[in-house]
Amino acid sequence: MADGILLERAGVPAISICTDAFQVTAKAMADVYGRPEFEFVVIPHPIASLGVAEIEANVREVIPEVLRILEGS
């Protein structure tokens, strides 16, 4: 979260992705950094035990949301 917010402050379009287990923490970090409206993408937890095919499926599922956030729609 912090990286995404700091990149955006520097004028670099950014997206933050976290797992659902860290969604509350991500929101709190956005609040602390003064960006409560900062949007981020949430994927299912855990990811460490997933295989390549499962990770690719997760990525494909969130691509529309990533693009929406980056494009400011």
Distance bins in CASP14 RR format, pairs under 12 A and 6 or more apart:
PFRMAT RR
TARGET T0000
AUTHOR 0000-0000-0000
RMODE 2
METHOD distances of the structure
MODEL  1
1 7 0 0 0 0 0 1 0 0 0 0 0
1 8 0 0 0 0 0 1 0 0 0 0 0
1 14 0 0 0 0 0 1 0 0 0 0 0
1 15 0 0 0 0 0 1 0 0 0 0 0
1 16 1 0 1 0 0 0 0 0 0 0 0
1 17 0 0 0 0 1 0 0 0 0 0 0
1 18 1 0 0 1 0 0 0 0 0 0 0
1 22 0 0 0 0 1 0 0 0 0 0 0
1 23 0 0 0 0 0 1 0 0 0 0 0
1 24 0 0 0 0 0 1 0 0 0 0 0
1 25 0 0 0 0 1 0 0 0 0 0 0
1 26 1 0 1 0 0 0 0 0 0 0 0
1 27 0 0 0 0 1 0 0 0 0 0 0
1 28 0 0 0 0 1 0 0 0 0 0 0
1 29 1 0 1 0 0 0 0 0 0 0 0
1 30 1 0 1 0 0 0 0 0 0 0 0
1 31 0 0 0 0 1 0 0 0 0 0 0
1 32 0 0 0 0 1 0 0 0 0 0 0
1 33 1 0 0 1 0 0 0 0 0 0 0
1 34 0 0 0 0 0 1 0 0 0 0 0
1 35 0 0 0 0 1 0 0 0 0 0 0
1 36 0 0 0 0 0 1 0 0 0 0 0
1 38 1 0 0 1 0 0 0 0 0 0 0
1 39 0 0 0 0 0 1 0 0 0 0 0
1 40 1 0 0 1 0 0 0 0 0 0 0
1 41 0 0 0 0 0 1 0 0 0 0 0
1 42 0 0 0 0 0 1 0 0 0 0 0
2 8 0 0 0 0 0 1 0 0 0 0 0
2 9 0 0 0 0 0 1 0 0 0 0 0
2 14 0 0 0 0 0 1 0 0 0 0 0
2 16 0 0 0 0 1 0 0 0 0 0 0
2 18 0 0 0 0 0 1 0 0 0 0 0
2 25 0 0 0 0 0 1 0 0 0 0 0
2 26 0 0 0 0 1 0 0 0 0 0 0
2 28 0 0 0 0 0 1 0 0 0 0 0
2 29 1 0 0 1 0 0 0 0 0 0 0
2 30 0 0 0 0 1 0 0 0 0 0 0
2 32 0 0 0 0 1 0 0 0 0 0 0
2 33 1 0 0 1 0 0 0 0 0 0 0
2 34 0 0 0 0 0 1 0 0 0 0 0
2 35 0 0 0 0 0 1 0 0 0 0 0
2 38 0 0 0 0 0 1 0 0 0 0 0
2 40 0 0 0 0 0 1 0 0 0 0 0
3 9 0 0 0 0 0 1 0 0 0 0 0
3 10 0 0 0 0 0 1 0 0 0 0 0
3 12 0 0 0 0 0 1 0 0 0 0 0
3 14 1 0 0 1 0 0 0 0 0 0 0
3 15 0 0 0 0 0 1 0 0 0 0 0
3 16 1 0 0 1 0 0 0 0 0 0 0
3 17 0 0 0 0 0 1 0 0 0 0 0
3 18 0 0 0 0 0 1 0 0 0 0 0
3 26 0 0 0 0 0 1 0 0 0 0 0
3 29 0 0 0 0 0 1 0 0 0 0 0
3 33 0 0 0 0 0 1 0 0 0 0 0
3 38 0 0 0 0 0 1 0 0 0 0 0
3 40 0 0 0 0 0 1 0 0 0 0 0
4 10 0 0 0 0 1 0 0 0 0 0 0
4 11 0 0 0 0 0 1 0 0 0 0 0
4 12 0 0 0 0 1 0 0 0 0 0 0
4 13 0 0 0 0 1 0 0 0 0 0 0
4 14 1 1 0 0 0 0 0 0 0 0 0
4 15 1 0 0 1 0 0 0 0 0 0 0
4 16 1 0 1 0 0 0 0 0 0 0 0
4 17 0 0 0 0 1 0 0 0 0 0 0
4 18 0 0 0 0 0 1 0 0 0 0 0
4 26 0 0 0 0 0 1 0 0 0 0 0
4 29 0 0 0 0 1 0 0 0 0 0 0
4 30 0 0 0 0 1 0 0 0 0 0 0
4 33 0 0 0 0 1 0 0 0 0 0 0
4 35 0 0 0 0 1 0 0 0 0 0 0
4 38 1 0 0 1 0 0 0 0 0 0 0
4 39 0 0 0 0 0 1 0 0 0 0 0
4 40 0 0 0 0 1 0 0 0 0 0 0
4 41 0 0 0 0 0 1 0 0 0 0 0
4 69 0 0 0 0 0 1 0 0 0 0 0
4 70 0 0 0 0 0 1 0 0 0 0 0
5 11 0 0 0 0 0 1 0 0 0 0 0
5 12 0 0 0 0 0 1 0 0 0 0 0
5 14 1 0 0 1 0 0 0 0 0 0 0
5 15 0 0 0 0 0 1 0 0 0 0 0
5 16 1 0 0 1 0 0 0 0 0 0 0
5 26 0 0 0 0 0 1 0 0 0 0 0
5 29 1 0 0 1 0 0 0 0 0 0 0
5 30 1 0 0 1 0 0 0 0 0 0 0
5 31 0 0 0 0 0 1 0 0 0 0 0
5 32 0 0 0 0 1 0 0 0 0 0 0
5 33 1 0 1 0 0 0 0 0 0 0 0
5 34 1 0 0 1 0 0 0 0 0 0 0
5 35 1 0 1 0 0 0 0 0 0 0 0
5 36 0 0 0 0 0 1 0 0 0 0 0
5 37 0 0 0 0 0 1 0 0 0 0 0
5 38 1 0 1 0 0 0 0 0 0 0 0
5 39 0 0 0 0 0 1 0 0 0 0 0
5 40 0 0 0 0 1 0 0 0 0 0 0
6 12 0 0 0 0 1 0 0 0 0 0 0
6 14 0 0 0 0 1 0 0 0 0 0 0
6 16 0 0 0 0 0 1 0 0 0 0 0
6 29 0 0 0 0 0 1 0 0 0 0 0
6 30 0 0 0 0 0 1 0 0 0 0 0
6 33 1 0 0 1 0 0 0 0 0 0 0
6 34 0 0 0 0 0 1 0 0 0 0 0
6 35 0 0 0 0 1 0 0 0 0 0 0
6 38 0 0 0 0 0 1 0 0 0 0 0
7 13 1 0 0 1 0 0 0 0 0 0 0
7 14 1 1 0 0 0 0 0 0 0 0 0
7 15 0 0 0 0 1 0 0 0 0 0 0
7 16 0 0 0 0 1 0 0 0 0 0 0
7 33 0 0 0 0 0 1 0 0 0 0 0
7 35 0 0 0 0 0 1 0 0 0 0 0
7 38 0 0 0 0 0 1 0 0 0 0 0
7 70 0 0 0 0 0 1 0 0 0 0 0
8 14 1 0 1 0 0 0 0 0 0 0 0
8 15 0 0 0 0 1 0 0 0 0 0 0
8 16 0 0 0 0 1 0 0 0 0 0 0
8 30 0 0 0 0 0 1 0 0 0 0 0
8 33 0 0 0 0 1 0 0 0 0 0 0
8 34 0 0 0 0 0 1 0 0 0 0 0
8 35 1 0 0 1 0 0 0 0 0 0 0
8 37 0 0 0 0 0 1 0 0 0 0 0
8 38 1 0 0 1 0 0 0 0 0 0 0
8 39 0 0 0 0 0 1 0 0 0 0 0
8 40 0 0 0 0 0 1 0 0 0 0 0
8 69 0 0 0 0 0 1 0 0 0 0 0
8 70 0 0 0 0 0 1 0 0 0 0 0
8 72 0 0 0 0 0 1 0 0 0 0 0
9 33 0 0 0 0 1 0 0 0 0 0 0
9 34 0 0 0 0 0 1 0 0 0 0 0
9 35 0 0 0 0 1 0 0 0 0 0 0
9 38 0 0 0 0 0 1 0 0 0 0 0
12 70 0 0 0 0 0 1 0 0 0 0 0
13 66 0 0 0 0 0 1 0 0 0 0 0
13 67 0 0 0 0 0 1 0 0 0 0 0
13 69 0 0 0 0 1 0 0 0 0 0 0
13 70 1 0 1 0 0 0 0 0 0 0 0
13 71 0 0 0 0 1 0 0 0 0 0 0
13 72 0 0 0 0 1 0 0 0 0 0 0
14 35 0 0 0 0 0 1 0 0 0 0 0
14 38 0 0 0 0 1 0 0 0 0 0 0
14 39 0 0 0 0 0 1 0 0 0 0 0
14 40 0 0 0 0 1 0 0 0 0 0 0
14 41 0 0 0 0 0 1 0 0 0 0 0
14 66 0 0 0 0 0 1 0 0 0 0 0
14 69 0 0 0 0 1 0 0 0 0 0 0
14 70 0 0 0 0 1 0 0 0 0 0 0
15 38 0 0 0 0 0 1 0 0 0 0 0
15 39 0 0 0 0 1 0 0 0 0 0 0
15 40 1 0 0 1 0 0 0 0 0 0 0
15 41 1 0 0 1 0 0 0 0 0 0 0
15 42 0 0 0 0 0 1 0 0 0 0 0
15 43 0 0 0 0 0 1 0 0 0 0 0
15 62 0 0 0 0 1 0 0 0 0 0 0
15 63 0 0 0 0 0 1 0 0 0 0 0
15 65 0 0 0 0 1 0 0 0 0 0 0
15 66 1 0 1 0 0 0 0 0 0 0 0
15 67 0 0 0 0 1 0 0 0 0 0 0
15 68 0 0 0 0 1 0 0 0 0 0 0
15 69 1 0 1 0 0 0 0 0 0 0 0
15 70 1 0 1 0 0 0 0 0 0 0 0
15 71 0 0 0 0 0 1 0 0 0 0 0
15 72 0 0 0 0 0 1 0 0 0 0 0
16 22 0 0 0 0 0 1 0 0 0 0 0
16 23 0 0 0 0 0 1 0 0 0 0 0
16 25 0 0 0 0 0 1 0 0 0 0 0
16 26 1 0 0 1 0 0 0 0 0 0 0
16 27 0 0 0 0 0 1 0 0 0 0 0
16 29 0 0 0 0 1 0 0 0 0 0 0
16 30 0 0 0 0 1 0 0 0 0 0 0
16 33 0 0 0 0 0 1 0 0 0 0 0
16 35 0 0 0 0 0 1 0 0 0 0 0
16 38 1 0 0 1 0 0 0 0 0 0 0
16 39 0 0 0 0 1 0 0 0 0 0 0
16 40 1 0 1 0 0 0 0 0 0 0 0
16 41 1 0 0 1 0 0 0 0 0 0 0
16 42 0 0 0 0 1 0 0 0 0 0 0
16 43 0 0 0 0 0 1 0 0 0 0 0
16 62 0 0 0 0 0 1 0 0 0 0 0
16 65 0 0 0 0 0 1 0 0 0 0 0
16 66 0 0 0 0 0 1 0 0 0 0 0
16 69 0 0 0 0 1 0 0 0 0 0 0
16 70 0 0 0 0 0 1 0 0 0 0 0
17 23 0 0 0 0 0 1 0 0 0 0 0
17 26 0 0 0 0 1 0 0 0 0 0 0
17 39 0 0 0 0 0 1 0 0 0 0 0
17 40 1 0 0 1 0 0 0 0 0 0 0
17 41 1 0 1 0 0 0 0 0 0 0 0
17 42 1 0 0 1 0 0 0 0 0 0 0
17 43 1 0 0 1 0 0 0 0 0 0 0
17 44 0 0 0 0 0 1 0 0 0 0 0
17 45 0 0 0 0 0 1 0 0 0 0 0
17 47 0 0 0 0 1 0 0 0 0 0 0
17 55 0 0 0 0 0 1 0 0 0 0 0
17 58 0 0 0 0 1 0 0 0 0 0 0
17 59 0 0 0 0 1 0 0 0 0 0 0
17 61 0 0 0 0 0 1 0 0 0 0 0
17 62 1 0 0 1 0 0 0 0 0 0 0
17 63 0 0 0 0 0 1 0 0 0 0 0
17 65 0 0 0 0 1 0 0 0 0 0 0
17 66 1 0 0 1 0 0 0 0 0 0 0
17 69 0 0 0 0 0 1 0 0 0 0 0
17 70 0 0 0 0 0 1 0 0 0 0 0
18 24 0 0 0 0 1 0 0 0 0 0 0
18 25 1 0 0 1 0 0 0 0 0 0 0
18 26 1 0 1 0 0 0 0 0 0 0 0
18 27 0 0 0 0 1 0 0 0 0 0 0
18 28 0 0 0 0 0 1 0 0 0 0 0
18 29 0 0 0 0 1 0 0 0 0 0 0
18 30 0 0 0 0 0 1 0 0 0 0 0
18 38 0 0 0 0 0 1 0 0 0 0 0
18 39 0 0 0 0 0 1 0 0 0 0 0
18 40 1 0 0 1 0 0 0 0 0 0 0
18 41 1 0 0 1 0 0 0 0 0 0 0
18 42 1 0 0 1 0 0 0 0 0 0 0
18 43 1 0 0 1 0 0 0 0 0 0 0
18 44 0 0 0 0 0 1 0 0 0 0 0
18 45 0 0 0 0 1 0 0 0 0 0 0
18 47 0 0 0 0 0 1 0 0 0 0 0
18 62 0 0 0 0 0 1 0 0 0 0 0
19 25 0 0 0 0 0 1 0 0 0 0 0
19 26 0 0 0 0 1 0 0 0 0 0 0
19 40 0 0 0 0 0 1 0 0 0 0 0
19 41 0 0 0 0 0 1 0 0 0 0 0
19 42 1 0 0 1 0 0 0 0 0 0 0
19 43 1 0 1 0 0 0 0 0 0 0 0
19 44 1 0 0 1 0 0 0 0 0 0 0
19 45 1 1 0 0 0 0 0 0 0 0 0
19 46 1 0 0 1 0 0 0 0 0 0 0
19 47 1 0 0 1 0 0 0 0 0 0 0
19 48 0 0 0 0 1 0 0 0 0 0 0
19 49 0 0 0 0 0 1 0 0 0 0 0
19 50 0 0 0 0 0 1 0 0 0 0 0
19 55 0 0 0 0 0 1 0 0 0 0 0
19 58 0 0 0 0 1 0 0 0 0 0 0
19 62 0 0 0 0 0 1 0 0 0 0 0
20 26 0 0 0 0 1 0 0 0 0 0 0
20 27 0 0 0 0 0 1 0 0 0 0 0
20 40 0 0 0 0 0 1 0 0 0 0 0
20 41 0 0 0 0 0 1 0 0 0 0 0
20 42 1 0 1 0 0 0 0 0 0 0 0
20 43 1 0 0 1 0 0 0 0 0 0 0
20 44 1 0 1 0 0 0 0 0 0 0 0
20 45 1 0 1 0 0 0 0 0 0 0 0
20 46 0 0 0 0 1 0 0 0 0 0 0
20 47 0 0 0 0 0 1 0 0 0 0 0
20 58 0 0 0 0 0 1 0 0 0 0 0
20 62 0 0 0 0 0 1 0 0 0 0 0
21 42 0 0 0 0 1 0 0 0 0 0 0
21 43 0 0 0 0 0 1 0 0 0 0 0
21 44 0 0 0 0 1 0 0 0 0 0 0
21 45 1 1 0 0 0 0 0 0 0 0 0
21 46 1 0 0 1 0 0 0 0 0 0 0
21 47 0 0 0 0 1 0 0 0 0 0 0
21 48 0 0 0 0 0 1 0 0 0 0 0
22 28 0 0 0 0 1 0 0 0 0 0 0
22 29 0 0 0 0 1 0 0 0 0 0 0
22 30 0 0 0 0 0 1 0 0 0 0 0
22 40 0 0 0 0 1 0 0 0 0 0 0
22 41 0 0 0 0 0 1 0 0 0 0 0
22 42 0 0 0 0 1 0 0 0 0 0 0
22 43 0 0 0 0 0 1 0 0 0 0 0
22 44 0 0 0 0 0 1 0 0 0 0 0
22 45 1 0 0 1 0 0 0 0 0 0 0
22 46 0 0 0 0 0 1 0 0 0 0 0
22 47 0 0 0 0 0 1 0 0 0 0 0
23 29 0 0 0 0 0 1 0 0 0 0 0
23 30 0 0 0 0 0 1 0 0 0 0 0
23 40 0 0 0 0 1 0 0 0 0 0 0
23 41 0 0 0 0 0 1 0 0 0 0 0
23 42 1 0 1 0 0 0 0 0 0 0 0
23 43 0 0 0 0 0 1 0 0 0 0 0
23 44 0 0 0 0 0 1 0 0 0 0 0
23 45 0 0 0 0 1 0 0 0 0 0 0
24 30 0 0 0 0 0 1 0 0 0 0 0
24 31 0 0 0 0 0 1 0 0 0 0 0
24 40 0 0 0 0 0 1 0 0 0 0 0
24 42 0 0 0 0 0 1 0 0 0 0 0
25 31 0 0 0 0 0 1 0 0 0 0 0
25 32 0 0 0 0 0 1 0 0 0 0 0
25 40 0 0 0 0 0 1 0 0 0 0 0
25 42 0 0 0 0 0 1 0 0 0 0 0
25 45 0 0 0 0 0 1 0 0 0 0 0
26 32 0 0 0 0 0 1 0 0 0 0 0
26 33 0 0 0 0 0 1 0 0 0 0 0
26 35 0 0 0 0 0 1 0 0 0 0 0
26 36 0 0 0 0 0 1 0 0 0 0 0
26 38 0 0 0 0 1 0 0 0 0 0 0
26 39 0 0 0 0 0 1 0 0 0 0 0
26 40 1 0 1 0 0 0 0 0 0 0 0
26 41 0 0 0 0 1 0 0 0 0 0 0
26 42 1 0 0 1 0 0 0 0 0 0 0
26 43 0 0 0 0 0 1 0 0 0 0 0
26 45 0 0 0 0 0 1 0 0 0 0 0
27 33 0 0 0 0 0 1 0 0 0 0 0
27 34 0 0 0 0 0 1 0 0 0 0 0
27 35 0 0 0 0 0 1 0 0 0 0 0
27 36 1 0 0 1 0 0 0 0 0 0 0
27 37 0 0 0 0 0 1 0 0 0 0 0
27 38 0 0 0 0 1 0 0 0 0 0 0
27 39 0 0 0 0 0 1 0 0 0 0 0
27 40 0 0 0 0 1 0 0 0 0 0 0
27 42 0 0 0 0 0 1 0 0 0 0 0
28 34 0 0 0 0 0 1 0 0 0 0 0
28 35 0 0 0 0 0 1 0 0 0 0 0
28 36 0 0 0 0 1 0 0 0 0 0 0
28 38 0 0 0 0 0 1 0 0 0 0 0
28 40 0 0 0 0 0 1 0 0 0 0 0
29 35 0 0 0 0 1 0 0 0 0 0 0
29 36 0 0 0 0 0 1 0 0 0 0 0
29 38 0 0 0 0 1 0 0 0 0 0 0
29 40 0 0 0 0 1 0 0 0 0 0 0
30 36 1 0 1 0 0 0 0 0 0 0 0
30 37 1 0 0 1 0 0 0 0 0 0 0
30 38 1 0 1 0 0 0 0 0 0 0 0
30 39 0 0 0 0 1 0 0 0 0 0 0
30 40 1 0 0 1 0 0 0 0 0 0 0
31 37 0 0 0 0 1 0 0 0 0 0 0
31 38 0 0 0 0 1 0 0 0 0 0 0
32 38 0 0 0 0 0 1 0 0 0 0 0
33 40 0 0 0 0 0 1 0 0 0 0 0
37 69 0 0 0 0 0 1 0 0 0 0 0
37 72 0 0 0 0 0 1 0 0 0 0 0
38 69 0 0 0 0 1 0 0 0 0 0 0
39 65 0 0 0 0 1 0 0 0 0 0 0
39 66 0 0 0 0 0 1 0 0 0 0 0
39 68 0 0 0 0 1 0 0 0 0 0 0
39 69 1 0 1 0 0 0 0 0 0 0 0
39 70 0 0 0 0 1 0 0 0 0 0 0
39 71 0 0 0 0 0 1 0 0 0 0 0
39 72 0 0 0 0 1 0 0 0 0 0 0
39 73 0 0 0 0 0 1 0 0 0 0 0
40 62 0 0 0 0 0 1 0 0 0 0 0
40 65 0 0 0 0 1 0 0 0 0 0 0
40 66 0 0 0 0 1 0 0 0 0 0 0
40 69 1 0 0 1 0 0 0 0 0 0 0
40 70 0 0 0 0 0 1 0 0 0 0 0
41 58 0 0 0 0 0 1 0 0 0 0 0
41 59 0 0 0 0 0 1 0 0 0 0 0
41 61 0 0 0 0 1 0 0 0 0 0 0
41 62 1 0 1 0 0 0 0 0 0 0 0
41 63 0 0 0 0 1 0 0 0 0 0 0
41 64 0 0 0 0 0 1 0 0 0 0 0
41 65 1 0 1 0 0 0 0 0 0 0 0
41 66 1 0 1 0 0 0 0 0 0 0 0
41 67 0 0 0 0 0 1 0 0 0 0 0
41 68 0 0 0 0 1 0 0 0 0 0 0
41 69 1 0 0 1 0 0 0 0 0 0 0
41 70 0 0 0 0 0 1 0 0 0 0 0
42 58 0 0 0 0 0 1 0 0 0 0 0
42 61 0 0 0 0 0 1 0 0 0 0 0
42 62 0 0 0 0 1 0 0 0 0 0 0
42 65 0 0 0 0 1 0 0 0 0 0 0
42 66 0 0 0 0 0 1 0 0 0 0 0
42 69 0 0 0 0 0 1 0 0 0 0 0
43 50 0 0 0 0 1 0 0 0 0 0 0
43 54 0 0 0 0 0 1 0 0 0 0 0
43 55 0 0 0 0 1 0 0 0 0 0 0
43 57 0 0 0 0 0 1 0 0 0 0 0
43 58 1 0 1 0 0 0 0 0 0 0 0
43 59 0 0 0 0 1 0 0 0 0 0 0
43 60 0 0 0 0 0 1 0 0 0 0 0
43 61 1 0 0 1 0 0 0 0 0 0 0
43 62 1 0 0 1 0 0 0 0 0 0 0
43 63 0 0 0 0 0 1 0 0 0 0 0
43 65 0 0 0 0 1 0 0 0 0 0 0
43 66 0 0 0 0 0 1 0 0 0 0 0
44 50 0 0 0 0 1 0 0 0 0 0 0
44 54 0 0 0 0 1 0 0 0 0 0 0
44 55 0 0 0 0 0 1 0 0 0 0 0
44 57 0 0 0 0 0 1 0 0 0 0 0
44 58 1 0 0 1 0 0 0 0 0 0 0
44 59 0 0 0 0 0 1 0 0 0 0 0
44 61 0 0 0 0 1 0 0 0 0 0 0
44 62 0 0 0 0 0 1 0 0 0 0 0
45 58 0 0 0 0 0 1 0 0 0 0 0
46 54 0 0 0 0 0 1 0 0 0 0 0
46 55 0 0 0 0 0 1 0 0 0 0 0
46 58 0 0 0 0 0 1 0 0 0 0 0
47 54 0 0 0 0 1 0 0 0 0 0 0
47 55 1 0 0 1 0 0 0 0 0 0 0
47 56 0 0 0 0 0 1 0 0 0 0 0
47 57 0 0 0 0 0 1 0 0 0 0 0
47 58 1 0 0 1 0 0 0 0 0 0 0
47 59 0 0 0 0 0 1 0 0 0 0 0
48 54 0 0 0 0 0 1 0 0 0 0 0
48 55 0 0 0 0 0 1 0 0 0 0 0
49 55 0 0 0 0 0 1 0 0 0 0 0
50 56 0 0 0 0 1 0 0 0 0 0 0
50 57 0 0 0 0 1 0 0 0 0 0 0
50 58 1 0 0 1 0 0 0 0 0 0 0
50 59 0 0 0 0 0 1 0 0 0 0 0
51 57 0 0 0 0 1 0 0 0 0 0 0
51 58 0 0 0 0 0 1 0 0 0 0 0
52 58 0 0 0 0 0 1 0 0 0 0 0
52 59 0 0 0 0 0 1 0 0 0 0 0
53 59 0 0 0 0 0 1 0 0 0 0 0
53 60 0 0 0 0 0 1 0 0 0 0 0
54 60 0 0 0 0 0 1 0 0 0 0 0
54 61 0 0 0 0 0 1 0 0 0 0 0
55 61 0 0 0 0 0 1 0 0 0 0 0
55 62 0 0 0 0 0 1 0 0 0 0 0
56 62 0 0 0 0 0 1 0 0 0 0 0
56 63 0 0 0 0 0 1 0 0 0 0 0
57 63 0 0 0 0 0 1 0 0 0 0 0
58 65 0 0 0 0 0 1 0 0 0 0 0
58 66 0 0 0 0 0 1 0 0 0 0 0
59 65 0 0 0 0 0 1 0 0 0 0 0
59 66 0 0 0 0 1 0 0 0 0 0 0
60 66 0 0 0 0 0 1 0 0 0 0 0
62 68 0 0 0 0 0 1 0 0 0 0 0
62 69 0 0 0 0 1 0 0 0 0 0 0
62 70 0 0 0 0 0 1 0 0 0 0 0
63 69 0 0 0 0 0 1 0 0 0 0 0
63 70 0 0 0 0 0 1 0 0 0 0 0
64 70 0 0 0 0 0 1 0 0 0 0 0
64 71 0 0 0 0 0 1 0 0 0 0 0
64 73 0 0 0 0 0 1 0 0 0 0 0
65 71 0 0 0 0 0 1 0 0 0 0 0
65 72 0 0 0 0 0 1 0 0 0 0 0
65 73 0 0 0 0 0 1 0 0 0 0 0
66 72 0 0 0 0 0 1 0 0 0 0 0
66 73 0 0 0 0 0 1 0 0 0 0 0
67 73 0 0 0 0 1 0 0 0 0 0 0
END
